[in-house]
């Protein structure tokens, strides 16, 4: 249970950090489409981090390879 809470907290932190960085990097007069891009990039980064963390911690074993039954 605590592992899941820690993973969720880390993903929320990654989302917020990427969104904050993108807000600082984008030029000053932000339009609605700029906020859409910022949210999309932050979501993609957090989902990529979730996938990498689940694969590397062994939570999802054999993601890319499946053994055949003989």
N, C-alpha and C positions, 0 to 999 in steps of 0.2 A: 504494500500500500504506500509506504513512504517513498519507494522507488518511483512509483507512478506520479506522485505529487512532485517529487524533485524533477522528473522529466518534464512535466507540464510547466513548472516554474521556469525551467531553463528555456523551454520553447517560447514562453511568453516574453522572457527577457530578450531572446534573440529577435523576436518580432519587433519589440519596442526599440531595440538598438538599431536595427536596420531601418525602421521607419524614421527614427530620429536623425540618423546619418543622411538618409535621402532628403529629408526636409531641409537640412543645412546645405546640401550639395545643389539642389535644384535652384534655378534662378528665381529672383524675388517675386514677381507677380504670378503667384500660383493660380492655375485654373482648375476646374473640376477634373479635367483629364489628367493633370499632374498628380492629384491626390489618388486617382485610380491607378496610375502607374506605381506610385509609392506603395500603396496597399498590395498590389500584385507582386511586386518585387519582395516585399517583406514576407508575404505569405509563402512565396516560392522558396525563400531562404529558410524559413522555419520548417517547412515540409521536407526540404532536403536534409536539414539537420536531424529531423525525426527519423528519416530513413537511415541515415548514416549511423546514428546512435543505436537504433534497433538492430542493425546488421552487425555492427562491431561488438556489441555487448553480448551477442549470442542469443538474444531474445528470439530472433527469427533465424533458425539454422537452415542451411542449404537453400538460400533464396534463389540463386541462379542455376543450381544444379539439382537434379532429382535422380535418385538411384532407381534403376529399373529392377523389377522383381524377376528373378530367374525362373 
